[in-house]
Amino acid sequence: MNLPFSKVRLVGDQVWLSGVIGFEEDGTLAAEVSRQTDRVMSTIEATLQEQGCTLADIFSCTVYLTDADLFAPFNLAYAKWFSDPLPVRTTVLAGLVLQEALLEITVVAQKPKTE
């Protein structure tokens, strides 16, 4: 399906990613929130690498969770992907268009300066 948005946009030296959902490599949705989180972060990492960035270049994350009870297992899975300095993060409870999705994450990263 061709949707009317960009997966990634460069704005100056910033890399903006559209929301990412936890699909497995075969196109199915991961079964539970920890796995969906890992798949989302893996996709984000790969997309940033295509733009010359790493997860360490992320300075802002917005997380959309479908259920407050998912926060603790999500947070444990999410924390494995980052080290200090951690990006700022906003976590929002929301209904997602893809109803089977448990979360969606969007990020903004700063491209490293090249010398």
Rosetta blueprint (number, residue, H / E / L):
1 M L
2 N L
3 L L
4 P L
5 F L
6 S L
7 K L
8 V E
9 R E
10 L E
11 V E
12 G L
13 D L
14 Q E
15 V E
16 W E
17 L E
18 S L
19 G L
20 V E
21 I L
22 G L
23 F E
24 E L
25 E L
26 D L
27 G L
28 T L
29 L E
30 A L
31 A L
32 E L
33 V H
34 S H
35 R H
36 Q H
37 T H
38 D H
39 R H
40 V H
41 M H
42 S H
43 T H
44 I H
45 E H
46 A H
47 T H
48 L H
49 Q H
50 E H
51 Q L
52 G L
53 C L
54 T L
55 L H
56 A H
57 D H
58 I E
59 F E
60 S E
61 C E
62 T E
63 V E
64 Y E
65 L E
66 T L
67 D L
68 A H
69 D H
70 L H
71 F H
72 A H
73 P H
74 F H
75 N H
76 L H
77 A H
78 Y H
79 A H
80 K L
81 W L
82 F L
83 S L
84 D L
85 P L
86 L L
87 P L
88 V E
89 R E
90 T E
91 T E
92 V E
93 L E
94 A L
95 G L
96 L L
97 V L
98 L L
99 Q L
100 E L
101 A L
102 L L
103 L E
104 E E
105 I E
106 T E
107 V E
108 V E
109 A E
110 Q E
111 K L
112 P L
113 K L
114 T L
115 E L
